[in-house]
Amino acid sequence: MTENPDAAGQTGGGGQRRELTARLAVPEMDCPSCAQKVDRSLQRVDGVVDATLQPTTGTATVTYDSDRVAEADVVRAIENAGYEVVGGDDASSDAGPEVAPPSEIWTSPRALKTWTGAVLVVLGLLFEFVLTGQNVSVATVLDYPLHLADVLFLGATAVSGYPVVRGGYYSARNLSLDIDLLMGTAIIAATGIGYFVEAATLAVLFSIAELLEDYAMDRARDSLRELMELSPDEATVRRDGDEVTVPADEVEVGETVVVRPGEEIPLDGTVVEGGSAVDESPITGESVPVDKTVGDEVYAGSITEEGYLEFEVTAPASESTLSQVIEMVQGAQEKKTEKEQFVDRFAGYYTPTVVVLALLTAALPPLLISGGATVSLAGLSHTFTGSWQTWFIRGLTLLVIACPCAFVISTPVSVVSGITSAARNGVLVKGGNHLEAMGDVDAIALDKTGTLTKGELAVTDVVALDGASDEEVLRYAAALERRSEHPIAQAVLARAEDEDVGDLPPVETFESITGKGIRAAVDGETYYAGKPALFEELGFDLSHAHLRTDGGAAAEVADECEREDCADIESGALSRFEAEGKTVVLVGTDTELVGIVAIADEVRAGAERAVERLHDLGVAHVVMLTGDNEGTARAIAERVGVDEYRAELLPDEKVDAVEALQAEYGEVAMVGDGINDAPALATADVGVAMGAAGTDTALETADIALMGDDIGKLPYLYALSHKANGVIRQNIWGSLGVKALLALGVPLGLVSVALAVVVGDMGMSLGVTGNAMRLSRMKPDRLFGA
């Protein structure tokens, strides 16, 4: 239990109120109708401020006014809805994301009641149909003789049916027309008119169905539990020269943690001593260990291989990358897909409608049909009789079919399976709505730098102009870029350091020209560094600006040309560098060009294969958006195989490009670094951030985050989302189709109560869950042979 610091406010009387939040484990709350029943019960408790109920995790997070209600009252309200709160005070904590503990489903009290009832039903059937001579009358109730088989059936109904009727009672109290109320009513009604076989069969089969549904949901929750168990609970910390083992959540930022070979890294941090290969697959999904040395970041949940590490903690346990992933995966379940919203709306009409049909089926035919009636359709005929008993059983069967359990769990269980599968493979999907949208995109826009390329820029060429030297070009370029945070600046400064160009001149009045370059005063004169377009705006005619051809890199450029004018910048250096996929930065003043710096970014190894796979999977259009020059963009686009590229885009122009793609193709996903591309990511139907591990901004701004830098995860994400949409559709229409067929067969006498339970309820619940679990087996390796 924790105090909610943002919730403290004024009460009606002007005093302060203290709001507390408790997270409670409610394993039996495993479907939306269960959550509705709990919610209605909590709403009647004076002092409950807010309740977030998650059937897929089996948890209830309740905020309440501690001056008006106690946590025990909250627990009692949940139990009054018919659900047990497990774990006691251990479950009552908002300290971090949780999931209901695993249940001993097959040996639980309800399971023991079910098995006892099943044995009694089998014995009853044995005496009823096989050992008829031993099926003697043992009692008489209201002049109705009870035989041994009847007593066994009644015993089975009482034992197995009690939890069902009890649940139905709580449903009635909470005005919830759910499966417990329907089944409880059916069991009582069948028993009341002497249909002991049907009542006992219904009670036992429905109890078995509930156990199987609990088992299926528990399996779905296993993937969440595995995710939560990735990070160790303890850490070895160096304090006052000694190594002490303490709970991970007690380690403070700035402390030094020791990790030995084979141990899990308990928190996020920066390596300060040692080195080791580290398995980061729990975070990024990458199966190949990453070498970590001093200065590198490490993440909670990753595992050291053979080396020894000491790292300085950079975030508390509750704010580690892994904790954020777990919390977001759990929060993702609250964001319903459009299909899930449709299911909720449809179920609200479906159940009452079928209940009314069940009542009409039981009451009208006996009144309207006397002596039987024959109906012929398409050459087939069927005779309907007017027996009260016959139509009561058929109405009872329709009542069973009215239960929408398989239908309402068809979508959430699929969403949980898909989202947790993605998380285990290094893809964080922040909502079922985003999972659904990603599977329906018609076009994907890819940023170039950091997405299709590694984003690790390096200077490849330095070309001096008009009497300057290569060293001077680097000195001025490095001086200008020293105050910039752009990756190009880091590349220029690194090359200047490698070339040992000496002390850089002081810079004044530094200014960044968005999307074009930079400007600053160097040695009292204004210098510029940026795209060729910037210098054309300053009035330079690059087609008449010639290279210095007395040696060096410029001479090499000129020697390769065959035309007389090839030594000029535009047709010589710029053309060659851009054809090679390099970014060109010019350096100069208002009146004179000093030189050219060419910078290259290596294309990711899997970029071409990823684009090819996106096409194979059915993505209609893949486009590259970049602020880089036309020539570089063309070279990269041709190499990776995108359908289209758009170059020299400013940040706001990327937004325009995304909107244009939406108008032309429909739904669009934008893939970028999550920071510089934030406007475009927000504009797209789905924003996907690359390399988000350890980047809070990317985790917060994107709809989906690829935790590692593997572009190959993008086709996996699309395939998973597309398949999830297919699974959801199969589950929805499959469960509805089976219900419809069973409902049509009821008036014809083709569907019994047992068949309705076994196929319509138990069978479909298992079917939709098993179908959803297929998503958990999808792996990037299996898709791409990586």
C-alpha positions, 0 to 999 in steps of 0.5 A: 500500500502506498500514498498517492502524492498527487491525489491528496485534495480537499474534502467537502468540509475543507479538510485534507484527505489522504488517498492510498493505493493498493494493488490486490491479486485476484486470480479468479478475475479472468474475464471482462465480465468478472471485472465489471462485477468487481467494479460494480461492487467497489462502486458501492463502497463509500470512499473508493476513488478509483479502480483499475481492474486488469483481468489479464493480469488478475490484479485490481489497483484501487485508490481509496480515501483512508479516512473513510474506508480501510483496505479491509473494506476494499478486499471485502467488496471484491470478495462480495463480488464472488472473487478471492483476494490472495496474498494478503498484505503482500499483494497490497502494494503499488511498489511496482508492476505485479501479476496474480501468483500462479494457482494450483488449479487442478488441486484447488477447493473448486477442483476437488468439488468438481472431481467429486461431482464428476464421480457422482455423475458417473455413478449416477449414469451407471445406475440409471442406464446400466445397473437399472436393477440396483437403481432402487427408490431410496426416498420420496419428496412431495410424492416424487420417488427419488431413486439411487441415481437421482440422489447421486445426481443431486449430490453432484449438483450440490457439490459441483454446482455450489460455486456456480450458484454462489457466483450467480448470487453475487452476480444478481447482487451486483446486477451483472448478467454474466455467465455465473448468473445464467449457469446458476439459474439454469442449474436451479431451474433444471433441479427444480423441475426434476431434471436431475441428470441435466442439472448435474451434467451442467454443473460438472461440465461447466465447473470443468470448463471454468477450471480449463479457462482458469488454466488457459488464463494462467498460462497467458499470465505466465509470459508476464511472470517470466518477464517480471522474473528477469531482474534479480531481487538482490545486488552486491554493492561496494560500501565502505570498502566491503561487498554487501548483498542487499535488495535491489530496490534499496540500492541508490543511484551512484553506488557501485555494484559488483557483478561476477561471471554468469550473474544477472545485472540487477540495475541499470548503470555505467561500467566503471571497471572490468569488461565482459560479454553481456547477454542483453536478449531479455532487453533488446531481444538480441541473441548475440552477446555484446562486449561491455567495457568501461563507459558502456551502459548495462541494463537490469536483467541482462547476464554477464558471460565470462567477465567481471564488471563493476558499474555505477548505478544510474537509475533506481530499480523501479526506474530501470529500463526493464521495469519500464518495459514491464510496467508499459506491457501491463499498462498496454492492456488498458488500451483497448483495440477497436475490435475489443471495443466492438466485442464489448459493445456487441456482448452488451446486446448479445447476452440479453437478446439470447436470454430473451430468446431462451425464455421465449423458447421455453414458454411459447412453443408449448402454448402455440404447438398442439399435437406437433407441427411440421416445417419444411425448408429446402426439401428438409422437414422437421416436426416440432412437438409441444412438450413442456419438458422438451422446450424447457430443456431447449430454452435451458440450452439456449441459456447456456449458449447465451454465455459470451465467455469465449467471445469476450476473452477472444481479443484480450487474451490475443493482445496479451499473448502478442504484446508479451511475445514482442516484449520477450523479443526486444519489441515494446508495444505500448497498447493493444490499439498500437498492435492492431494499427501496426498490422493494418499499415499500408505504408512504412516511412523510414528515417535514414540516419540511425534507422537504415544506417547505423548512425555512427558517422565518420569523416571519410574525405577532406577537400581544401579549396582556394589555397587552403590546406586540409588541416585548415578545413578541419580546424575551422569545421571543428571550431564551428561544430564544437558547440553543436550536438549533431552527430555530424559534429561529433564525427568532425571533432573526432577526425580533427582530434585524430589528425591533431590539428592543434588548438581550435580557434575561439568561437563567438555568437554561435547559431544553429540554422535548423536543417541547414547548418551552423554559423559562428564568428571565428577570429572576428569573421563569420564562418558557416558549415552546412549543406551546399544549399546553405551556401547557395542561399548565401549567393555561391554558384557552386558550378563555378567554384573550382577545386585546388588541383595542385595535389591532395584529395582535390587533385584526386577528384579532378583527375577522375573527371573526363570533362574540362569543367569537372574540377568544379565543386558541383560536378566534381566533388559533390557528384562523386561524394553524393553518388557514394552515399556520403553527406557533404558539409561545406565550410566557408565565409560569406565570400569564400569557400574554405573546403569540403568535408565528406561524412559517411554513415554505414548502412545497417547489415540487415536493412536491405533484407528488412525492406525486402521482407516488408514487401514480401509480407504485403506492405504496399509502400516503403519510403525513406525520409531524410534531411540529407542531400539528394545524391546521398539519399538516392545512393542509400535508397537504391542500396536498401531497395525502398520504393521511394525516397524524399531528401533534404527534409526539415523536421516539419517537412517530414511531418508533411511527408507523413501526411502526404503518405497517409492521404495517398496510401492510408495508414502509415507507420513512421520509424525513427530515433524517437527524439529528432523524429518526434513530430513525424512519429506523433503524426503517423498512425503508429510511431516506432522508435529504434534503439530505445533501450536506456532512452527514456524519451523514446520509450515515452514518445513512441507507440512502439519501441524496438529496444535494440538497433536491429532493423530486422525486428521491424518485419517481425513486428509487422508480421506479429501485428498482422498475425495478431489481427488475424488471430483476433478475427478468427477468435471473434468470428469463430466463437460467434459462428459456433454459438450461432450454429448451436443456437440454430440447432437448439429448436431442432433438438440437435443440441443438448445441454452437454453439447452446448457446454462442451462445445459452446463454452468450454470448447470455444474458451479453450479454442480462442486461448489456444489460438491466441497462444500461437502468437507467443511462439512467433520468433524473429529467427523463425521468420528470417532465418537470422 
